[in-house]
């Protein structure tokens, strides 16, 4: 039992050493990659807003579509309530 415990401890030490070495290289590479990505996103997002001539028109089209959807929704809800009332009346008649 003691031999198994000693083997497990030595394996954990080796594993932790390898993990620590790998984590250091991973962290440095990740930091470099993250800085490059953040910088590229800042540049692309500012250029996109400047270069997009239709950015002001898109919300108005979305608003129109939303209003049409709301109108159709109200009409359908009204039709559903009428049909439910007719259904109720028919059940009473039967």
Backbone as a printed PyTorch tensor [residue, N CA C, xyz], in Angstrom:
tensor([[[  0.8190,  -1.1850,   0.0000],
         [  0.0000,   0.0000,   0.0000],
         [  0.8660,   1.2540,   0.0000]],

        [[  1.9250,   1.2240,   0.7930],
         [  2.8170,   2.3710,   0.8710],
         [  3.4960,   2.5930,  -0.4750]],

        [[  3.8190,   1.5130,  -1.1460],
         [  4.4720,   1.6180,  -2.4420],
         [  3.5470,   2.2770,  -3.4760]],

        [[  2.2850,   1.9380,  -3.4080],
         [  1.2990,   2.5400,  -4.3140],
         [  1.1620,   4.0290,  -4.0200]],

        [[  1.1150,   4.3810,  -2.7530],
         [  1.0010,   5.7770,  -2.3480],
         [  2.2260,   6.5760,  -2.8100]],

        [[  3.4130,   6.0340,  -2.6490],
         [  4.6350,   6.7170,  -3.0800],
         [  4.6540,   6.9020,  -4.6010]],

        [[  4.2230,   5.8800,  -5.3160],
         [  4.1670,   5.9820,  -6.7770],
         [  3.1730,   7.0570,  -7.2040]],

        [[  2.0230,   7.0990,  -6.5530],
         [  1.0120,   8.1020,  -6.8780],
         [  1.5290,   9.5040,  -6.5910]],

        [[  2.2210,   9.6950,  -5.4570],
         [  2.7740,  11.0080,  -5.1150],
         [  3.8080,  11.4550,  -6.1340]],

        [[  4.6920,  10.5290,  -6.5350],
         [  5.7180,  10.9050,  -7.5140],
         [  5.0720,  11.2280,  -8.8590]],

        [[  4.0430,  10.4830,  -9.2260],
         [  3.3430,  10.7640, -10.4860],
         [  2.6850,  12.1430, -10.4260]],

        [[  2.0660,  12.4790,  -9.2930],
         [  1.4390,  13.7870,  -9.1440],
         [  2.4690,  14.9030,  -9.2460]],

        [[  3.6340,  14.7080,  -8.6420],
         [  4.6840,  15.7280,  -8.7220],
         [  5.1090,  15.9570, -10.1660]],

        [[  5.3440,  14.8650, -10.8860],
         [  5.7580,  14.9870, -12.2860],
         [  4.6570,  15.6560, -13.1010]],

        [[  3.4390,  15.2390, -12.8660],
         [  2.3100,  15.7990, -13.6000],
         [  2.1620,  17.2930, -13.3140]],

        [[  2.2770,  17.6970, -12.0640],
         [  2.1560,  19.1070, -11.7040],
         [  3.2920,  19.9360, -12.2980]],

        [[  4.5000,  19.3810, -12.3450],
         [  5.6250,  20.0950, -12.9570],
         [  5.3650,  20.3170, -14.4430]],

        [[  4.9180,  19.2650, -15.1380],
         [  4.6350,  19.3950, -16.5600],
         [  3.4910,  20.3860, -16.7860]],

        [[  2.4920,  20.3260, -15.9440],
         [  1.3550,  21.2290, -16.0670],
         [  1.7860,  22.6760, -15.8600]],

        [[  2.6530,  22.9130, -14.8790],
         [  3.1300,  24.2660, -14.6180],
         [  3.9380,  24.7880, -15.8090]],

        [[  4.7880,  23.9630, -16.3750],
         [  5.5650,  24.3870, -17.5370],
         [  4.6610,  24.6760, -18.7270]],

        [[  3.7000,  23.8240, -18.9460],
         [  2.7800,  24.0070, -20.0620],
         [  1.9110,  25.2390, -19.8560]],

        [[  1.4740,  25.4740, -18.6200],
         [  0.6050,  26.6140, -18.3300],
         [  1.3350,  27.9210, -18.5820]],

        [[  2.6320,  27.9860, -18.2650],
         [  3.3870,  29.2070, -18.5200],
         [  3.4490,  29.5190, -20.0100]],

        [[  3.7390,  28.5290, -20.8280],
         [  3.8040,  28.7820, -22.2650],
         [  2.4200,  29.0750, -22.8250]],

        [[  1.4130,  28.4040, -22.3230],
         [  0.0540,  28.6340, -22.7830],
         [ -0.3860,  30.0520, -22.4510]],

        [[ -0.0740,  30.5080, -21.2660],
         [ -0.4720,  31.8370, -20.8400],
         [  0.1940,  32.9070, -21.6900]],

        [[  1.4780,  32.7770, -21.9710],
         [  2.1700,  33.7680, -22.7950],
         [  1.5930,  33.7930, -24.2100]],

        [[  1.3840,  32.6150, -24.7890],
         [  0.8160,  32.5590, -26.1320],
         [ -0.6040,  33.1180, -26.1480]],

        [[ -1.3500,  32.7930, -25.1290],
         [ -2.7220,  33.2790, -25.0540],
         [ -2.7480,  34.8020, -24.9270]],

        [[ -1.8660,  35.3500, -24.1070],
         [ -1.8210,  36.8070, -23.9500],
         [ -1.5030,  37.4890, -25.2740]],

        [[ -0.5400,  36.9520, -26.0060],
         [ -0.1850,  37.5260, -27.3050],
         [ -1.3720,  37.4330, -28.2540]],

        [[ -2.0030,  36.2680, -28.3210],
         [ -3.1370,  36.0750, -29.2120],
         [ -4.2980,  37.0000, -28.8430]],

        [[ -4.5530,  37.1280, -27.5330],
         [ -5.6640,  37.9670, -27.0790],
         [ -5.4280,  39.4300, -27.4150]],

        [[ -4.2030,  39.9140, -27.2150],
         [ -3.9050,  41.3090, -27.5450],
         [ -4.0990,  41.5720, -29.0280]],

        [[ -3.6520,  40.6410, -29.8650],
         [ -3.8250,  40.8120, -31.3040],
         [ -5.3030,  40.8120, -31.6700]],

        [[ -6.0600,  39.9300, -31.0610],
         [ -7.4790,  39.8460, -31.3830],
         [ -8.2320,  41.1000, -30.9300]],

        [[ -7.9310,  41.5880, -29.7510],
         [ -8.5980,  42.7910, -29.2460],
         [ -8.2740,  43.9790, -30.1380]],

        [[ -6.9980,  44.1130, -30.5080],
         [ -6.6230,  45.2200, -31.3760],
         [ -7.3060,  45.1240, -32.7310]],

        [[ -7.4010,  43.9370, -33.2990],
         [ -8.0410,  43.7850, -34.6020],
         [ -9.5390,  44.0600, -34.5080]],

        [[-10.1700,  43.7080, -33.3930],
         [-11.6000,  43.9680, -33.2490],
         [-11.8670,  45.4570, -33.0980]],

        [[-11.0060,  46.1670, -32.3980],
         [-11.2120,  47.6000, -32.2320],
         [-11.0820,  48.3140, -33.5670]],

        [[-10.1190,  47.9240, -34.3540],
         [ -9.9170,  48.5580, -35.6490],
         [-11.0800,  48.2470, -36.5800]],

        [[-11.4840,  46.9850, -36.6410],
         [-12.5530,  46.6090, -37.5640],
         [-13.8860,  47.2150, -37.1440]],

        [[-14.1720,  47.3100, -35.8600],
         [-15.4610,  47.8590, -35.4450],
         [-15.5430,  49.3570, -35.7360]],

        [[-14.4540,  50.0920, -35.5480],
         [-14.5040,  51.5170, -35.8480],
         [-14.5870,  51.7480, -37.3510]],

        [[-13.8860,  50.9680, -38.1480],
         [-13.9550,  51.1320, -39.5920],
         [-15.3240,  50.7580, -40.1180]],

        [[-15.9580,  49.7680, -39.5310],
         [-17.2610,  49.3270, -40.0090],
         [-18.3040,  50.4180, -39.8210]],

        [[-18.3040,  51.0800, -38.6820],
         [-19.3100,  52.1090, -38.4470],
         [-19.0850,  53.3150, -39.3440]],

        [[-17.8560,  53.6000, -39.6640],
         [-17.5710,  54.7360, -40.5360],
         [-17.9110,  54.3940, -41.9830]],

        [[-17.6230,  53.1790, -42.4230],
         [-17.7890,  52.8080, -43.8170],
         [-19.2120,  52.3970, -44.1730]],

        [[-20.0660,  52.1080, -43.2100],
         [-21.3990,  51.6190, -43.5070],
         [-22.3560,  52.7850, -43.7300]],

        [[-22.7330,  53.0890, -44.9740],
         [-23.6320,  54.2200, -45.2200],
         [-25.0880,  53.9000, -44.8920]],

        [[-25.4410,  52.6180, -44.7420],
         [-26.8230,  52.2300, -44.5030],
         [-27.1260,  51.9770, -43.0410]],

        [[-26.1920,  52.2770, -42.1600],
         [-26.3880,  51.9440, -40.7420],
         [-27.5680,  52.6980, -40.1410]],

        [[-27.8760,  53.9020, -40.6110],
         [-28.9980,  54.6650, -40.0640],
         [-30.3340,  54.1610, -40.5980]],

        [[-30.3610,  53.5460, -41.7810],
         [-31.6170,  53.1130, -42.3830],
         [-32.0750,  51.7530, -41.8670]],

        [[-31.1810,  50.9400, -41.3860],
         [-31.5400,  49.5920, -40.9500],
         [-32.5280,  49.6060, -39.7830]],

        [[-32.3410,  50.4010, -38.7400],
         [-33.3140,  50.3910, -37.6450],
         [-34.7140,  50.8060, -38.0920]],

        [[-34.8270,  51.7410, -39.0500],
         [-36.1550,  52.1580, -39.4740],
         [-36.8800,  51.0110, -40.1740]],

        [[-36.1750,  50.2390, -40.9970],
         [-36.7890,  49.0840, -41.6450],
         [-37.2090,  48.0520, -40.6060]],

        [[-36.3820,  47.8650, -39.5930],
         [-36.7330,  46.9270, -38.5290],
         [-37.9550,  47.4060, -37.7570]],

        [[-38.0360,  48.6970, -37.5320],
         [-39.1900,  49.2490, -36.8250],
         [-40.4640,  49.0400, -37.6320]],

        [[-40.4000,  49.2560, -38.9430],
         [-41.5680,  49.0570, -39.7980],
         [-42.0110,  47.6020, -39.7490]],

        [[-41.0530,  46.6860, -39.8590],
         [-41.3780,  45.2600, -39.8150],
         [-41.9690,  44.8810, -38.4650]],

        [[-41.4400,  45.4460, -37.4020],
         [-41.9590,  45.1450, -36.0610],
         [-43.3930,  45.6370, -35.9080]],

        [[-43.6900,  46.8420, -36.4290],
         [-45.0530,  47.3720, -36.3380],
         [-46.0270,  46.5240, -37.1460]],

        [[-45.6090,  46.0930, -38.3340],
         [-46.4670,  45.2200, -39.1390],
         [-46.7390,  43.9100, -38.4040]],

        [[-45.6930,  43.3600, -37.7960],
         [-45.8560,  42.1210, -37.0370],
         [-46.8260,  42.3130, -35.8820]],

        [[-46.7050,  43.4190, -35.1620],
         [-47.5930,  43.6820, -34.0340],
         [-49.0400,  43.8320, -34.5040]],

        [[-49.2410,  44.5170, -35.6630],
         [-50.5890,  44.6620, -36.2030],
         [-51.1970,  43.3050, -36.5440]],

        [[-50.4170,  42.4590, -37.2170],
         [-50.9130,  41.1320, -37.5720],
         [-51.1850,  40.2980, -36.3250]],

        [[-50.3540,  40.4530, -35.3310],
         [-50.5410,  39.7160, -34.0860],
         [-51.8490,  40.1140, -33.4180]],

        [[-52.1510,  41.4130, -33.3810],
         [-53.3960,  41.8920, -32.7790],
         [-54.5960,  41.3520, -33.5600]],

        [[-54.5100,  41.3900, -34.8960],
         [-55.6150,  40.8680, -35.7080],
         [-55.8290,  39.3820, -35.4620]],

        [[-54.7480,  38.6180, -35.3920],
         [-54.8780,  37.1790, -35.1560],
         [-55.4220,  36.8880, -33.7660]],

        [[-55.0030,  37.6370, -32.7750],
         [-55.5390,  37.4430, -31.4220],
         [-57.0270,  37.7540, -31.3850]],

        [[-57.4640,  38.7950, -32.1150],
         [-58.8800,  39.1290, -32.1870],
         [-59.6560,  37.9850, -32.8440]],

        [[-59.1120,  37.4580, -33.9660],
         [-59.7620,  36.3400, -34.6550],
         [-59.8410,  35.1050, -33.7580]],

        [[-58.7940,  34.8470, -33.0160],
         [-58.7900,  33.6970, -32.0990],
         [-59.8600,  33.8660, -31.0320]],

        [[-59.9800,  35.0490, -30.4790],
         [-60.9940,  35.2560, -29.4370],
         [-62.4030,  35.1100, -30.0190]],

        [[-62.6270,  35.5570, -31.2700],
         [-63.9330,  35.3920, -31.9120],
         [-64.2320,  33.9140, -32.1160]],

        [[-63.2380,  33.1640, -32.5890],
         [-63.4270,  31.7320, -32.8080],
         [-63.6680,  30.9890, -31.4970]],

        [[-62.9730,  31.3900, -30.4530],
         [-63.1990,  30.7550, -29.1520],
         [-64.6140,  31.0340, -28.6530]],

        [[-65.1060,  32.2440, -28.8680],
         [-66.4700,  32.5810, -28.4500],
         [-67.4880,  31.7720, -29.2470]],

        [[-67.2630,  31.6490, -30.5620],
         [-68.1610,  30.8320, -31.3900],
         [-68.1410,  29.3730, -30.9400]],

        [[-66.9640,  28.8730, -30.6370],
         [-66.8280,  27.4980, -30.1710],
         [-67.6030,  27.3000, -28.8650]],

        [[-67.4980,  28.2530, -27.9730],
         [-68.2230,  28.1850, -26.6980],
         [-69.7250,  28.1820, -26.9260]],

        [[-70.2010,  29.0400, -27.8420],
         [-71.6230,  29.1010, -28.1520],
         [-72.1280,  27.8060, -28.7620]],

        [[-71.3010,  27.2240, -29.6330],
         [-71.6870,  25.9620, -30.2620],
         [-71.7560,  24.8280, -29.2350]],

        [[-70.8630,  24.8280, -28.2780],
         [-70.9010,  23.8080, -27.2330],
         [-72.1470,  23.9610, -26.3760]],

        [[-72.5590,  25.1900, -26.1550],
         [-73.7860,  25.4270, -25.3630],
         [-74.9960,  24.9180, -26.1330]],

        [[-75.0260,  25.1580, -27.4400],
         [-76.1560,  24.7340, -28.2640],
         [-76.2790,  23.2160, -28.2980]],

        [[-75.1790,  22.5110, -28.2880],
         [-75.2050,  21.0550, -28.3620],
         [-75.7000,  20.5260, -27.0340]]])
